[in-house]
């Protein structure tokens, strides 16, 4: 039920983080506000495929 996903920055489109999510609780793509070391600021990161 838990699956690994990759998070990409919405500004620079780079894949910075990997995390796990529960597909039953979060069937849609997740969004988190995290630090991007390339942009050097906190940005929204979206789940990629």
C-alpha positions in Angstrom: 0.0 0.0 0.0 2.9 2.4 0.7 4.8 3.4 -2.4 8.0 5.5 -3.0 7.6 8.8 -4.8 10.0 11.5 -6.0 9.4 15.2 -5.4 10.4 17.8 -7.9 10.7 21.6 -7.5 8.1 23.6 -9.3 10.5 26.4 -10.1 13.6 24.7 -11.5 12.0 21.3 -12.2 14.8 19.3 -10.5 14.1 16.2 -8.5 15.4 16.9 -5.0 13.6 14.5 -2.6 12.3 11.0 -2.3 9.6 10.0 0.2 6.9 7.4 0.7 3.2 7.8 0.7 0.1 5.7 1.4 -1.9 5.4 -1.8 -5.1 4.7 0.2 -4.9 8.0 2.1 -3.4 10.1 -0.7 -4.6 8.8 -4.1 -3.7 12.1 -5.9 -0.3 13.6 -6.3 1.1 15.2 -3.1 2.6 18.7 -2.7 5.0 19.7 0.0 6.8 23.0 0.7 10.5 22.0 1.0 13.9 23.6 0.6 15.5 23.5 -2.9 19.3 23.8 -2.8 19.4 24.8 -6.4 17.0 27.7 -6.0 18.3 28.4 -2.4 14.8 29.0 -1.1 11.7 27.1 0.1 9.5 26.2 -2.8 6.5 23.9 -3.5 7.6 20.4 -4.5 5.2 18.2 -6.4 5.1 14.4 -6.9 6.5 13.2 -10.2 6.2 9.9 -12.0 
